[in-house]
Amino acid sequence: MKTLRIILVTIFSLISSSSYASMCTAHSSDDENISSNKMSYSTPCEISDTVLMASSEEVCMSLKEKIANHDHD
């Protein structure tokens, strides 16, 4: 009876650990997809004596225009 109990515990342990491992690989593949979609902020953009990073010079100029228009309203 004791050996049957040990065998059952071992089987359930293996099943639960394999299901946990499959969940971990699913999450890691999702993390890889998310990180590949991240933008690169490599252009410094100075606005009101504060330096921010923008994805491009066009984005920086657009942001400066929006802030300038907002200040005059």
C-alpha positions in Angstrom: 0.0 0.0 0.0 2.8 2.4 0.8 4.6 1.7 -2.5 1.3 2.4 -4.4 1.0 5.7 -2.6 4.6 6.6 -3.5 4.0 5.7 -7.2 0.8 7.8 -7.3 2.5 10.8 -5.7 5.4 10.5 -8.2 3.1 10.3 -11.2 1.0 13.3 -10.1 4.2 15.3 -9.4 5.5 14.6 -12.9 2.2 15.6 -14.5 1.9 18.8 -12.6 5.5 19.8 -13.3 5.2 19.2 -17.0 2.0 21.3 -17.1 3.8 24.1 -15.3 6.7 23.9 -17.7 4.3 24.2 -20.7 2.8 27.3 -19.1 6.2 28.9 -18.7 7.2 28.3 -22.4 3.9 29.9 -23.5 4.6 33.0 -21.5 8.2 33.3 -22.7 7.1 33.2 -26.3 4.5 35.9 -25.6 7.3 38.0 -24.0 9.4 37.6 -27.2 6.6 38.9 -29.4 6.0 41.9 -27.2 9.6 42.9 -27.0 10.0 42.7 -30.8 7.2 45.2 -31.2 8.8 47.8 -28.9 9.8 51.1 -30.5 13.4 52.4 -30.5 13.8 55.9 -28.9 17.1 57.0 -30.2 16.5 60.7 -31.1 17.0 63.3 -28.3 14.3 65.9 -28.3 14.7 69.0 -26.1 11.4 70.6 -25.0 11.3 73.4 -22.4 14.9 72.6 -21.2 13.9 68.9 -20.8 15.5 66.3 -22.9 13.2 63.5 -24.0 13.9 60.6 -26.4 11.8 60.3 -29.5 11.6 57.6 -32.2 12.4 60.1 -35.0 13.1 63.8 -35.7 9.6 64.1 -37.2 8.0 62.9 -34.0 10.0 65.4 -32.0 9.0 68.3 -34.2 5.3 67.2 -34.1 5.5 67.1 -30.3 7.1 70.5 -30.1 4.4 72.0 -32.3 1.6 70.4 -30.2 3.1 71.8 -27.0 3.7 75.2 -28.6 0.1 75.4 -29.7 -1.2 74.2 -26.3 0.8 77.0 -24.5 -0.9 79.7 -26.6 -4.5 78.5 -26.1 
